[in-house]
Amino acid sequence: MTLAIAAAAAVLFGAGAYLLLQRSLVRVVTGIALISQCAIVTIIGSSLSQGRAPIDPQEGGPLSDPLPQALALTALVIGMATLALLLALVHRVVVTHGTAERDELRDVDRPGAGGDEAVRHEGDETE
């Protein structure tokens, strides 16, 4: 069982690393999510043990450790919040520039990136 979990973590990490190297920002975000899930699978896989639930400590015998499950749940919540933030940023880039490809975004003009020209914003009254 441990070998199967290690293989699943390796596949998740490999797929995530492959997606991180892609040109599309959506695929990069998906790669980050897969690597985050790989960390959770690794935490759960490393905590596999034979034991009873720690909620009933009256009888003797080994107990399973609840800490790795709590850490995995915390990592899952943080990973999903990070994923939501990254997807919102990618959505904003697509709305602003019309593309999510990194190569095309390099060619986008940046306001104020060159020269002595002042950047004018809507509502500016000064000249």
Secondary structure as GFF3:
##gff-version 3
##sequence-region A 1 127
A	DSSP	alpha_helix	2	20	.	.	.	ID=ss1
A	DSSP	alpha_helix	25	46	.	.	.	ID=ss2
A	DSSP	alpha_helix	67	97	.	.	.	ID=ss3
A	DSSP	alpha_helix	102	106	.	.	.	ID=ss4
###
